[in-house]
Amino acid sequence: MSKNNEANRKKNKKKIDQKKRKIQNAEIERKARLRQIREDFKAREENNTL
């Protein structure tokens, strides 16, 4: 019984860790995309003022 609980705990921890990693990667991608949009907008504004 205790071995089974330990195995389940490890399996669940692995799933949770994978979900956390996936969320972190999505957040990094989102921030990079926003940064790129801001840079493009700034560049466009600079071109319009010149």
ModelCIF file with pLDDT and N, C-alpha, C, O atoms, coordinates in Angstrom:
data_MODEL
#
_entry.id   MODEL 
#
_entity.id                         1 
_entity.type                       polymer 
_entity.pdbx_number_of_molecules   1 
#
_entity_poly.entity_id                      1 
_entity_poly.type                           'polypeptide(L)' 
_entity_poly.nstd_linkage                   no 
_entity_poly.nstd_monomer                   no 
_entity_poly.pdbx_seq_one_letter_code       MSKNNEANRKKNKKKIDQKKRKIQNAEIERKARLRQIREDFKAREENNTL 
_entity_poly.pdbx_seq_one_letter_code_can   MSKNNEANRKKNKKKIDQKKRKIQNAEIERKARLRQIREDFKAREENNTL 
_entity_poly.pdbx_strand_id                 A 
#
loop_
_entity_poly_seq.entity_id 
_entity_poly_seq.num 
_entity_poly_seq.mon_id 
_entity_poly_seq.hetero 
1 1  MET n 
1 2  SER n 
1 3  LYS n 
1 4  ASN n 
1 5  ASN n 
1 6  GLU n 
1 7  ALA n 
1 8  ASN n 
1 9  ARG n 
1 10 LYS n 
1 11 LYS n 
1 12 ASN n 
1 13 LYS n 
1 14 LYS n 
1 15 LYS n 
1 16 ILE n 
1 17 ASP n 
1 18 GLN n 
1 19 LYS n 
1 20 LYS n 
1 21 ARG n 
1 22 LYS n 
1 23 ILE n 
1 24 GLN n 
1 25 ASN n 
1 26 ALA n 
1 27 GLU n 
1 28 ILE n 
1 29 GLU n 
1 30 ARG n 
1 31 LYS n 
1 32 ALA n 
1 33 ARG n 
1 34 LEU n 
1 35 ARG n 
1 36 GLN n 
1 37 ILE n 
1 38 ARG n 
1 39 GLU n 
1 40 ASP n 
1 41 PHE n 
1 42 LYS n 
1 43 ALA n 
1 44 ARG n 
1 45 GLU n 
1 46 GLU n 
1 47 ASN n 
1 48 ASN n 
1 49 THR n 
1 50 LEU n 
#
_struct_asym.id          A 
_struct_asym.entity_id   1 
#
loop_
_ma_qa_metric.id 
_ma_qa_metric.mode 
_ma_qa_metric.name 
_ma_qa_metric.software_group_id 
_ma_qa_metric.type 
1 global pLDDT . pLDDT 
2 local  pLDDT . pLDDT 
#
_ma_qa_metric_global.metric_id      1 
_ma_qa_metric_global.metric_value   91.88 
_ma_qa_metric_global.model_id       1 
_ma_qa_metric_global.ordinal_id     1 
#
loop_
_ma_qa_metric_local.label_asym_id 
_ma_qa_metric_local.label_comp_id 
_ma_qa_metric_local.label_seq_id 
_ma_qa_metric_local.metric_id 
_ma_qa_metric_local.metric_value 
_ma_qa_metric_local.model_id 
_ma_qa_metric_local.ordinal_id 
A MET 1  2 53.00 1 1  
A SER 2  2 69.00 1 2  
A LYS 3  2 74.00 1 3  
A ASN 4  2 85.00 1 4  
A ASN 5  2 91.00 1 5  
A GLU 6  2 89.00 1 6  
A ALA 7  2 89.00 1 7  
A ASN 8  2 92.00 1 8  
A ARG 9  2 92.00 1 9  
A LYS 10 2 92.00 1 10 
A LYS 11 2 93.00 1 11 
A ASN 12 2 96.00 1 12 
A LYS 13 2 95.00 1 13 
A LYS 14 2 96.00 1 14 
A LYS 15 2 96.00 1 15 
A ILE 16 2 97.00 1 16 
A ASP 17 2 97.00 1 17 
A GLN 18 2 97.00 1 18 
A LYS 19 2 97.00 1 19 
A LYS 20 2 98.00 1 20 
A ARG 21 2 98.00 1 21 
A LYS 22 2 98.00 1 22 
A ILE 23 2 98.00 1 23 
A GLN 24 2 98.00 1 24 
A ASN 25 2 98.00 1 25 
A ALA 26 2 98.00 1 26 
A GLU 27 2 98.00 1 27 
A ILE 28 2 98.00 1 28 
A GLU 29 2 98.00 1 29 
A ARG 30 2 98.00 1 30 
A LYS 31 2 98.00 1 31 
A ALA 32 2 98.00 1 32 
A ARG 33 2 97.00 1 33 
A LEU 34 2 97.00 1 34 
A ARG 35 2 97.00 1 35 
A GLN 36 2 97.00 1 36 
A ILE 37 2 97.00 1 37 
A ARG 38 2 96.00 1 38 
A GLU 39 2 96.00 1 39 
A ASP 40 2 95.00 1 40 
A PHE 41 2 94.00 1 41 
A LYS 42 2 93.00 1 42 
A ALA 43 2 92.00 1 43 
A ARG 44 2 92.00 1 44 
A GLU 45 2 90.00 1 45 
A GLU 46 2 88.00 1 46 
A ASN 47 2 86.00 1 47 
A ASN 48 2 82.00 1 48 
A THR 49 2 75.00 1 49 
A LEU 50 2 66.00 1 50 
#
loop_
_atom_site.group_PDB 
_atom_site.id 
_atom_site.type_symbol 
_atom_site.label_atom_id 
_atom_site.label_alt_id 
_atom_site.label_comp_id 
_atom_site.label_asym_id 
_atom_site.label_entity_id 
_atom_site.label_seq_id 
_atom_site.pdbx_PDB_ins_code 
_atom_site.Cartn_x 
_atom_site.Cartn_y 
_atom_site.Cartn_z 
_atom_site.occupancy 
_atom_site.B_iso_or_equiv 
_atom_site.pdbx_formal_charge 
_atom_site.auth_seq_id 
_atom_site.auth_comp_id 
_atom_site.auth_asym_id 
_atom_site.auth_atom_id 
_atom_site.pdbx_PDB_model_num 
ATOM 1   N N  . MET A 1 1  ? 0.825  -1.190 0.000   1.00 53.00 ? 1  MET A N  1 
ATOM 2   C CA . MET A 1 1  ? 0.000  0.000  0.000   1.00 53.00 ? 1  MET A CA 1 
ATOM 3   C C  . MET A 1 1  ? 0.869  1.253  0.000   1.00 53.00 ? 1  MET A C  1 
ATOM 4   O O  . MET A 1 1  ? 0.627  2.172  -0.783  1.00 53.00 ? 1  MET A O  1 
ATOM 5   N N  . SER A 1 2  ? 1.864  1.302  0.856   1.00 69.00 ? 2  SER A N  1 
ATOM 6   C CA . SER A 1 2  ? 2.698  2.502  0.936   1.00 69.00 ? 2  SER A CA 1 
ATOM 7   C C  . SER A 1 2  ? 3.522  2.681  -0.334  1.00 69.00 ? 2  SER A C  1 
ATOM 8   O O  . SER A 1 2  ? 3.780  3.813  -0.741  1.00 69.00 ? 2  SER A O  1 
ATOM 9   N N  . LYS A 1 3  ? 3.938  1.590  -0.964  1.00 74.00 ? 3  LYS A N  1 
ATOM 10  C CA . LYS A 1 3  ? 4.689  1.702  -2.212  1.00 74.00 ? 3  LYS A CA 1 
ATOM 11  C C  . LYS A 1 3  ? 3.813  2.331  -3.291  1.00 74.00 ? 3  LYS A C  1 
ATOM 12  O O  . LYS A 1 3  ? 4.266  3.177  -4.062  1.00 74.00 ? 3  LYS A O  1 
ATOM 13  N N  . ASN A 1 4  ? 2.573  1.911  -3.333  1.00 85.00 ? 4  ASN A N  1 
ATOM 14  C CA . ASN A 1 4  ? 1.645  2.447  -4.318  1.00 85.00 ? 4  ASN A CA 1 
ATOM 15  C C  . ASN A 1 4  ? 1.437  3.944  -4.088  1.00 85.00 ? 4  ASN A C  1 
ATOM 16  O O  . ASN A 1 4  ? 1.422  4.725  -5.039  1.00 85.00 ? 4  ASN A O  1 
ATOM 17  N N  . ASN A 1 5  ? 1.278  4.338  -2.838  1.00 91.00 ? 5  ASN A N  1 
ATOM 18  C CA . ASN A 1 5  ? 1.104  5.757  -2.527  1.00 91.00 ? 5  ASN A CA 1 
ATOM 19  C C  . ASN A 1 5  ? 2.327  6.556  -2.949  1.00 91.00 ? 5  ASN A C  1 
ATOM 20  O O  . ASN A 1 5  ? 2.209  7.655  -3.491  1.00 91.00 ? 5  ASN A O  1 
ATOM 21  N N  . GLU A 1 6  ? 3.485  6.002  -2.700  1.00 89.00 ? 6  GLU A N  1 
ATOM 22  C CA . GLU A 1 6  ? 4.735  6.677  -3.081  1.00 89.00 ? 6  GLU A CA 1 
ATOM 23  C C  . GLU A 1 6  ? 4.816  6.821  -4.604  1.00 89.00 ? 6  GLU A C  1 
ATOM 24  O O  . GLU A 1 6  ? 5.204  7.872  -5.114  1.00 89.00 ? 6  GLU A O  1 
ATOM 25  N N  . ALA A 1 7  ? 4.453  5.777  -5.311  1.00 89.00 ? 7  ALA A N  1 
ATOM 26  C CA . ALA A 1 7  ? 4.482  5.820  -6.776  1.00 89.00 ? 7  ALA A CA 1 
ATOM 27  C C  . ALA A 1 7  ? 3.492  6.859  -7.293  1.00 89.00 ? 7  ALA A C  1 
ATOM 28  O O  . ALA A 1 7  ? 3.804  7.621  -8.208  1.00 89.00 ? 7  ALA A O  1 
ATOM 29  N N  . ASN A 1 8  ? 2.309  6.887  -6.710  1.00 92.00 ? 8  ASN A N  1 
ATOM 30  C CA . ASN A 1 8  ? 1.305  7.871  -7.127  1.00 92.00 ? 8  ASN A CA 1 
ATOM 31  C C  . ASN A 1 8  ? 1.787  9.291  -6.834  1.00 92.00 ? 8  ASN A C  1 
ATOM 32  O O  . ASN A 1 8  ? 1.590  10.203 -7.637  1.00 92.00 ? 8  ASN A O  1 
ATOM 33  N N  . ARG A 1 9  ? 2.411  9.462  -5.691  1.00 92.00 ? 9  ARG A N  1 
ATOM 34  C CA . ARG A 1 9  ? 2.921  10.786 -5.316  1.00 92.00 ? 9  ARG A CA 1 
ATOM 35  C C  . ARG A 1 9  ? 3.966  11.257 -6.327  1.00 92.00 ? 9  ARG A C  1 
ATOM 36  O O  . ARG A 1 9  ? 3.949  12.411 -6.755  1.00 92.00 ? 9  ARG A O  1 
ATOM 37  N N  . LYS A 1 10 ? 4.868  10.362 -6.700  1.00 92.00 ? 10 LYS A N  1 
ATOM 38  C CA . LYS A 1 10 ? 5.901  10.715 -7.673  1.00 92.00 ? 10 LYS A CA 1 
ATOM 39  C C  . LYS A 1 10 ? 5.289  11.060 -9.020  1.00 92.00 ? 10 LYS A C  1 
ATOM 40  O O  . LYS A 1 10 ? 5.689  12.026 -9.670  1.00 92.00 ? 10 LYS A O  1 
ATOM 41  N N  . LYS A 1 11 ? 4.303  10.248 -9.437  1.00 93.00 ? 11 LYS A N  1 
ATOM 42  C CA . LYS A 1 11 ? 3.651  10.477 -10.729 1.00 93.00 ? 11 LYS A CA 1 
ATOM 43  C C  . LYS A 1 11 ? 2.922  11.820 -10.730 1.00 93.00 ? 11 LYS A C  1 
ATOM 44  O O  . LYS A 1 11 ? 3.011  12.581 -11.694 1.00 93.00 ? 11 LYS A O  1 
ATOM 45  N N  . ASN A 1 12 ? 2.205  12.104 -9.651  1.00 96.00 ? 12 ASN A N  1 
ATOM 46  C CA . ASN A 1 12 ? 1.473  13.368 -9.559  1.00 96.00 ? 12 ASN A CA 1 
ATOM 47  C C  . ASN A 1 12 ? 2.420  14.554 -9.509  1.00 96.00 ? 12 ASN A C  1 
ATOM 48  O O  . ASN A 1 12 ? 2.156  15.592 -10.116 1.00 96.00 ? 12 ASN A O  1 
ATOM 49  N N  . LYS A 1 13 ? 3.521  14.402 -8.788  1.00 95.00 ? 13 LYS A N  1 
ATOM 50  C CA . LYS A 1 13 ? 4.511  15.480 -8.704  1.00 95.00 ? 13 LYS A CA 1 
ATOM 51  C C  . LYS A 1 13 ? 5.091  15.760 -10.084 1.00 95.00 ? 13 LYS A C  1 
ATOM 52  O O  . LYS A 1 13 ? 5.299  16.916 -10.451 1.00 95.00 ? 13 LYS A O  1 
ATOM 53  N N  . LYS A 1 14 ? 5.349  14.710 -10.844 1.00 96.00 ? 14 LYS A N  1 
ATOM 54  C CA . LYS A 1 14 ? 5.889  14.874 -12.186 1.00 96.00 ? 14 LYS A CA 1 
ATOM 55  C C  . LYS A 1 14 ? 4.899  15.628 -13.070 1.00 96.00 ? 14 LYS A C  1 
ATOM 56  O O  . LYS A 1 14 ? 5.290  16.519 -13.824 1.00 96.00 ? 14 LYS A O  1 
ATOM 57  N N  . LYS A 1 15 ? 3.615  15.269 -12.977 1.00 96.00 ? 15 LYS A N  1 
ATOM 58  C CA . LYS A 1 15 ? 2.589  15.962 -13.764 1.00 96.00 ? 15 LYS A CA 1 
ATOM 59  C C  . LYS A 1 15 ? 2.513  17.435 -13.376 1.00 96.00 ? 15 LYS A C  1 
ATOM 60  O O  . LYS A 1 15 ? 2.443  18.309 -14.241 1.00 96.00 ? 15 LYS A O  1 
ATOM 61  N N  . ILE A 1 16 ? 2.529  17.704 -12.086 1.00 97.00 ? 16 ILE A N  1 
ATOM 62  C CA . ILE A 1 16 ? 2.449  19.084 -11.602 1.00 97.00 ? 16 ILE A CA 1 
ATOM 63  C C  . ILE A 1 16 ? 3.663  19.877 -12.066 1.00 97.00 ? 16 ILE A C  1 
ATOM 64  O O  . ILE A 1 16 ? 3.533  21.024 -12.495 1.00 97.00 ? 16 ILE A O  1 
ATOM 65  N N  . ASP A 1 17 ? 4.841  19.268 -11.982 1.00 97.00 ? 17 ASP A N  1 
ATOM 66  C CA . ASP A 1 17 ? 6.060  19.947 -12.427 1.00 97.00 ? 17 ASP A CA 1 
ATOM 67  C C  . ASP A 1 17 ? 5.998  20.264 -13.920 1.00 97.00 ? 17 ASP A C  1 
ATOM 68  O O  . ASP A 1 17 ? 6.432  21.331 -14.353 1.00 97.00 ? 17 ASP A O  1 
ATOM 69  N N  . GLN A 1 18 ? 5.454  19.326 -14.706 1.00 97.00 ? 18 GLN A N  1 
ATOM 70  C CA . GLN A 1 18 ? 5.334  19.559 -16.145 1.00 97.00 ? 18 GLN A CA 1 
ATOM 71  C C  . GLN A 1 18 ? 4.382  20.709 -16.428 1.00 97.00 ? 18 GLN A C  1 
ATOM 72  O O  . GLN A 1 18 ? 4.640  21.532 -17.307 1.00 97.00 ? 18 GLN A O  1 
ATOM 73  N N  . LYS A 1 19 ? 3.276  20.770 -15.684 1.00 97.00 ? 19 LYS A N  1 
ATOM 74  C CA . LYS A 1 19 ? 2.318  21.861 -15.867 1.00 97.00 ? 19 LYS A CA 1 
ATOM 75  C C  . LYS A 1 19 ? 2.942  23.198 -15.500 1.00 97.00 ? 19 LYS A C  1 
ATOM 76  O O  . LYS A 1 19 ? 2.754  24.190 -16.204 1.00 97.00 ? 19 LYS A O  1 
ATOM 77  N N  . LYS A 1 20 ? 3.695  23.225 -14.386 1.00 98.00 ? 20 LYS A N  1 
ATOM 78  C CA . LYS A 1 20 ? 4.368  24.463 -13.968 1.00 98.00 ? 20 LYS A CA 1 
ATOM 79  C C  . LYS A 1 20 ? 5.357  24.919 -15.032 1.00 98.00 ? 20 LYS A C  1 
ATOM 80  O O  . LYS A 1 20 ? 5.425  26.103 -15.361 1.00 98.00 ? 20 LYS A O  1 
ATOM 81  N N  . ARG A 1 21 ? 6.121  23.973 -15.566 1.00 98.00 ? 21 ARG A N  1 
ATOM 82  C CA . ARG A 1 21 ? 7.114  24.295 -16.594 1.00 98.00 ? 21 ARG A CA 1 
ATOM 83  C C  . ARG A 1 21 ? 6.412  24.853 -17.833 1.00 98.00 ? 21 ARG A C  1 
ATOM 84  O O  . ARG A 1 21 ? 6.870  25.828 -18.429 1.00 98.00 ? 21 ARG A O  1 
ATOM 85  N N  . LYS A 1 22 ? 5.301  24.230 -18.211 1.00 98.00 ? 22 LYS A N  1 
ATOM 86  C CA . LYS A 1 22 ? 4.544  24.671 -19.380 1.00 98.00 ? 22 LYS A CA 1 
ATOM 87  C C  . LYS A 1 22 ? 4.028  26.099 -19.180 1.00 98.00 ? 22 LYS A C  1 
ATOM 88  O O  . LYS A 1 22 ? 4.095  26.922 -20.093 1.00 98.00 ? 22 LYS A O  1 
ATOM 89  N N  . ILE A 1 23 ? 3.518  26.386 -17.988 1.00 98.00 ? 23 ILE A N  1 
ATOM 90  C CA . ILE A 1 23 ? 3.013  27.726 -17.678 1.00 98.00 ? 23 ILE A CA 1 
ATOM 91  C C  . ILE A 1 23 ? 4.145  28.740 -17.717 1.00 98.00 ? 23 ILE A C  1 
ATOM 92  O O  . ILE A 1 23 ? 3.979  29.830 -18.263 1.00 98.00 ? 23 ILE A O  1 
ATOM 93  N N  . GLN A 1 24 ? 5.295  28.395 -17.142 1.00 98.00 ? 24 GLN A N  1 
ATOM 94  C CA . GLN A 1 24 ? 6.439  29.306 -17.133 1.00 98.00 ? 24 GLN A CA 1 
ATOM 95  C C  . GLN A 1 24 ? 6.911  29.605 -18.553 1.00 98.00 ? 24 GLN A C  1 
ATOM 96  O O  . GLN A 1 24 ? 7.222  30.750 -18.882 1.00 98.00 ? 24 GLN A O  1 
ATOM 97  N N  . ASN A 1 25 ? 6.961  28.566 -19.395 1.00 98.00 ? 25 ASN A N  1 
ATOM 98  C CA . ASN A 1 25 ? 7.391  28.769 -20.780 1.00 98.00 ? 25 ASN A CA 1 
ATOM 99  C C  . ASN A 1 25 ? 6.406  29.668 -21.526 1.00 98.00 ? 25 ASN A C  1 
ATOM 100 O O  . ASN A 1 25 ? 6.816  30.532 -22.302 1.00 98.00 ? 25 ASN A O  1 
ATOM 101 N N  . ALA A 1 26 ? 5.119  29.466 -21.295 1.00 98.00 ? 26 ALA A N  1 
ATOM 102 C CA . ALA A 1 26 ? 4.105  30.299 -21.941 1.00 98.00 ? 26 ALA A CA 1 
ATOM 103 C C  . ALA A 1 26 ? 4.244  31.749 -21.495 1.00 98.00 ? 26 ALA A C  1 
ATOM 104 O O  . ALA A 1 26 ? 4.087  32.669 -22.298 1.00 98.00 ? 26 ALA A O  1 
ATOM 105 N N  . GLU A 1 27 ? 4.537  31.949 -20.221 1.00 98.00 ? 27 GLU A N  1 
ATOM 106 C CA . GLU A 1 27 ? 4.704  33.310 -19.689 1.00 98.00 ? 27 GLU A CA 1 
ATOM 107 C C  . GLU A 1 27 ? 5.925  33.982 -20.319 1.00 98.00 ? 27 GLU A C  1 
ATOM 108 O O  . GLU A 1 27 ? 5.875  35.163 -20.661 1.00 98.00 ? 27 GLU A O  1 
ATOM 109 N N  . ILE A 1 28 ? 7.008  33.243 -20.472 1.00 98.00 ? 28 ILE A N  1 
ATOM 110 C CA . ILE A 1 28 ? 8.220  33.791 -21.090 1.00 98.00 ? 28 ILE A CA 1 
ATOM 111 C C  . ILE A 1 28 ? 7.941  34.175 -22.537 1.00 98.00 ? 28 ILE A C  1 
ATOM 112 O O  . ILE A 1 28 ? 8.361  35.239 -22.992 1.00 98.00 ? 28 ILE A O  1 
ATOM 113 N N  . GLU A 1 29 ? 7.229  33.306 -23.265 1.00 98.00 ? 29 GLU A N  1 
ATOM 114 C CA . GLU A 1 29 ? 6.899  33.598 -24.654 1.00 98.00 ? 29 GLU A CA 1 
ATOM 115 C C  . GLU A 1 29 ? 6.005  34.837 -24.749 1.00 98.00 ? 29 GLU A C  1 
ATOM 116 O O  . GLU A 1 29 ? 6.192  35.675 -25.631 1.00 98.00 ? 29 GLU A O  1 
ATOM 117 N N  . ARG A 1 30 ? 5.046  34.946 -23.852 1.00 98.00 ? 30 ARG A N  1 
ATOM 118 C CA . ARG A 1 30 ? 4.120  36.085 -23.852 1.00 98.00 ? 30 ARG A CA 1 
ATOM 119 C C  . ARG A 1 30 ? 4.886  37.395 -23.612 1.00 98.00 ? 30 ARG A C  1 
ATOM 120 O O  . ARG A 1 30 ? 4.658  38.391 -24.299 1.00 98.00 ? 30 ARG A O  1 
ATOM 121 N N  . LYS A 1 31 ? 5.791  37.379 -22.634 1.00 98.00 ? 31 LYS A N  1 
ATOM 122 C CA . LYS A 1 31 ? 6.575  38.578 -22.340 1.00 98.00 ? 31 LYS A CA 1 
ATOM 123 C C  . LYS A 1 31 ? 7.469  38.955 -23.517 1.00 98.00 ? 31 LYS A C  1 
ATOM 124 O O  . LYS A 1 31 ? 7.620  40.136 -23.830 1.00 98.00 ? 31 LYS A O  1 
ATOM 125 N N  . ALA A 1 32 ? 8.057  37.964 -24.166 1.00 98.00 ? 32 ALA A N  1 
ATOM 126 C CA . ALA A 1 32 ? 8.914  38.237 -25.318 1.00 98.00 ? 32 ALA A CA 1 
ATOM 127 C C  . ALA A 1 32 ? 8.086  38.832 -26.457 1.00 98.00 ? 32 ALA A C  1 
ATOM 128 O O  . ALA A 1 32 ? 8.534  39.758 -27.132 1.00 98.00 ? 32 ALA A O  1 
ATOM 129 N N  . ARG A 1 33 ? 6.894  38.308 -26.668 1.00 97.00 ? 33 ARG A N  1 
ATOM 130 C CA . ARG A 1 33 ? 6.024  38.817 -27.721 1.00 97.00 ? 33 ARG A CA 1 
ATOM 131 C C  . ARG A 1 33 ? 5.625  40.268 -27.431 1.00 97.00 ? 33 ARG A C  1 
ATOM 132 O O  . ARG A 1 33 ? 5.640  41.110 -28.329 1.00 97.00 ? 33 ARG A O  1 
ATOM 133 N N  . LEU A 1 34 ? 5.270  40.555 -26.180 1.00 97.00 ? 34 LEU A N  1 
ATOM 134 C CA . LEU A 1 34 ? 4.909  41.927 -25.803 1.00 97.00 ? 34 LEU A CA 1 
ATOM 135 C C  . LEU A 1 34 ? 6.090  42.881 -25.982 1.00 97.00 ? 34 LEU A C  1 
ATOM 136 O O  . LEU A 1 34 ? 5.924  44.006 -26.455 1.00 97.00 ? 34 LEU A O  1 
ATOM 137 N N  . ARG A 1 35 ? 7.269  42.428 -25.604 1.00 97.00 ? 35 ARG A N  1 
ATOM 138 C CA . ARG A 1 35 ? 8.473  43.250 -25.751 1.00 97.00 ? 35 ARG A CA 1 
ATOM 139 C C  . ARG A 1 35 ? 8.700  43.565 -27.235 1.00 97.00 ? 35 ARG A C  1 
ATOM 140 O O  . ARG A 1 35 ? 9.032  44.694 -27.594 1.00 97.00 ? 35 ARG A O  1 
ATOM 141 N N  . GLN A 1 36 ? 8.517  42.558 -28.085 1.00 97.00 ? 36 GLN A N  1 
ATOM 142 C CA . GLN A 1 36 ? 8.712  42.755 -29.522 1.00 97.00 ? 36 GLN A CA 1 
ATOM 143 C C  . GLN A 1 36 ? 7.684  43.734 -30.077 1.00 97.00 ? 36 GLN A C  1 
ATOM 144 O O  . GLN A 1 36 ? 8.019  44.591 -30.895 1.00 97.00 ? 36 GLN A O  1 
ATOM 145 N N  . ILE A 1 37 ? 6.445  43.612 -29.639 1.00 97.00 ? 37 ILE A N  1 
ATOM 146 C CA . ILE A 1 37 ? 5.391  44.534 -30.091 1.00 97.00 ? 37 ILE A CA 1 
ATOM 147 C C  . ILE A 1 37 ? 5.735  45.958 -29.679 1.00 97.00 ? 37 ILE A C  1 
ATOM 148 O O  . ILE A 1 37 ? 5.592  46.886 -30.476 1.00 97.00 ? 37 ILE A O  1 
ATOM 149 N N  . ARG A 1 38 ? 6.186  46.141 -28.441 1.00 96.00 ? 38 ARG A N  1 
ATOM 150 C CA . ARG A 1 38 ? 6.568  47.475 -27.963 1.00 96.00 ? 38 ARG A CA 1 
ATOM 151 C C  . ARG A 1 38 ? 7.713  48.058 -28.790 1.00 96.00 ? 38 ARG A C  1 
ATOM 152 O O  . ARG A 1 38 ? 7.679  49.228 -29.169 1.00 96.00 ? 38 ARG A O  1 
ATOM 153 N N  . GLU A 1 39 ? 8.723  47.236 -29.067 1.00 96.00 ? 39 GLU A N  1 
ATOM 154 C CA . GLU A 1 39 ? 9.857  47.710 -29.861 1.00 96.00 ? 39 GLU A CA 1 
ATOM 155 C C  . GLU A 1 39 ? 9.407  48.101 -31.261 1.00 96.00 ? 39 GLU A C  1 
ATOM 156 O O  . GLU A 1 39 ? 9.828  49.133 -31.785 1.00 96.00 ? 39 GLU A O  1 
ATOM 157 N N  . ASP A 1 40 ? 8.556  47.284 -31.868 1.00 95.00 ? 40 ASP A N  1 
ATOM 158 C CA . ASP A 1 40 ? 8.052  47.600 -33.205 1.00 95.00 ? 40 ASP A CA 1 
ATOM 159 C C  . ASP A 1 40 ? 7.259  48.902 -33.186 1.00 95.00 ? 40 ASP A C  1 
ATOM 160 O O  . ASP A 1 40 ? 7.386  49.723 -34.094 1.00 95.00 ? 40 ASP A O  1 
ATOM 161 N N  . PHE A 1 41 ? 6.452  49.089 -32.164 1.00 94.00 ? 41 PHE A N  1 
ATOM 162 C CA . PHE A 1 41 ? 5.640  50.298 -32.050 1.00 94.00 ? 41 PHE A CA 1 
ATOM 163 C C  . PHE A 1 41 ? 6.528  51.529 -31.906 1.00 94.00 ? 41 PHE A C  1 
ATOM 164 O O  . PHE A 1 41 ? 6.293  52.555 -32.544 1.00 94.00 ? 41 PHE A O  1 
ATOM 165 N N  . LYS A 1 42 ? 7.556  51.416 -31.056 1.00 93.00 ? 42 LYS A N  1 
ATOM 166 C CA . LYS A 1 42 ? 8.487  52.530 -30.867 1.00 93.00 ? 42 LYS A CA 1 
ATOM 167 C C  . LYS A 1 42 ? 9.180  52.869 -32.167 1.00 93.00 ? 42 LYS A C  1 
ATOM 168 O O  . LYS A 1 42 ? 9.312  54.044 -32.509 1.00 93.00 ? 42 LYS A O  1 
ATOM 169 N N  . ALA A 1 43 ? 9.631  51.853 -32.904 1.00 92.00 ? 43 ALA A N  1 
ATOM 170 C CA . ALA A 1 43 ? 10.305 52.069 -34.166 1.00 92.00 ? 43 ALA A CA 1 
ATOM 171 C C  . ALA A 1 43 ? 9.369  52.749 -35.157 1.00 92.00 ? 43 ALA A C  1 
ATOM 172 O O  . ALA A 1 43 ? 9.786  53.657 -35.877 1.00 92.00 ? 43 ALA A O  1 
ATOM 173 N N  . ARG A 1 44 ? 8.134  52.329 -35.203 1.00 92.00 ? 44 ARG A N  1 
ATOM 174 C CA . ARG A 1 44 ? 7.155  52.913 -36.108 1.00 92.00 ? 44 ARG A CA 1 
ATOM 175 C C  . ARG A 1 44 ? 6.900  54.381 -35.742 1.00 92.00 ? 44 ARG A C  1 
ATOM 176 O O  . ARG A 1 44 ? 6.794  55.236 -36.621 1.00 92.00 ? 44 ARG A O  1 
ATOM 177 N N  . GLU A 1 45 ? 6.803  54.665 -34.441 1.00 90.00 ? 45 GLU A N  1 
ATOM 178 C CA . GLU A 1 45 ? 6.583  56.038 -33.990 1.00 90.00 ? 45 GLU A CA 1 
ATOM 179 C C  . GLU A 1 45 ? 7.770  56.932 -34.337 1.00 90.00 ? 45 GLU A C  1 
ATOM 180 O O  . GLU A 1 45 ? 7.588  58.085 -34.727 1.00 90.00 ? 45 GLU A O  1 
ATOM 181 N N  . GLU A 1 46 ? 8.977  56.406 -34.196 1.00 88.00 ? 46 GLU A N  1 
ATOM 182 C CA . GLU A 1 46 ? 10.171 57.175 -34.548 1.00 88.00 ? 46 GLU A CA 1 
ATOM 183 C C  . GLU A 1 46 ? 10.204 57.484 -36.034 1.00 88.00 ? 46 GLU A C  1 
ATOM 184 O O  . GLU A 1 46 ? 10.588 58.583 -36.436 1.00 88.00 ? 46 GLU A O  1 
ATOM 185 N N  . ASN A 1 47 ? 9.802  56.520 -36.851 1.00 86.00 ? 47 ASN A N  1 
ATOM 186 C CA . ASN A 1 47 ? 9.773  56.742 -38.291 1.00 86.00 ? 47 ASN A CA 1 
ATOM 187 C C  . ASN A 1 47 ? 8.724  57.766 -38.676 1.00 86.00 ? 47 ASN A C  1 
ATOM 188 O O  . ASN A 1 47 ? 8.926  58.543 -39.610 1.00 86.00 ? 47 ASN A O  1 
ATOM 189 N N  . ASN A 1 48 ? 7.615  57.776 -37.972 1.00 82.00 ? 48 ASN A N  1 
ATOM 190 C CA . ASN A 1 48 ? 6.547  58.744 -38.273 1.00 82.00 ? 48 ASN A CA 1 
ATOM 191 C C  . ASN A 1 48 ? 6.942  60.155 -37.881 1.00 82.00 ? 48 ASN A C  1 
ATOM 192 O O  . ASN A 1 48 ? 6.544  61.112 -38.544 1.00 82.00 ? 48 ASN A O  1 
ATOM 193 N N  . THR A 1 49 ? 7.715  60.303 -36.819 1.00 75.00 ? 49 THR A N  1 
ATOM 194 C CA . THR A 1 49 ? 8.094  61.655 -36.366 1.00 75.00 ? 49 THR A CA 1 
ATOM 195 C C  . THR A 1 49 ? 9.176  62.251 -37.259 1.00 75.00 ? 49 THR A C  1 
ATOM 196 O O  . THR A 1 49 ? 9.309  63.471 -37.353 1.00 75.00 ? 49 THR A O  1 
ATOM 197 N N  . LEU A 1 50 ? 9.953  61.379 -37.917 1.00 66.00 ? 50 LEU A N  1 
ATOM 198 C CA . LEU A 1 50 ? 11.019 61.897 -38.792 1.00 66.00 ? 50 LEU A CA 1 
ATOM 199 C C  . LEU A 1 50 ? 10.469 62.316 -40.090 1.00 66.00 ? 50 LEU A C  1 
ATOM 200 O O  . LEU A 1 50 ? 11.213 62.777 -40.955 1.00 66.00 ? 50 LEU A O  1 
#
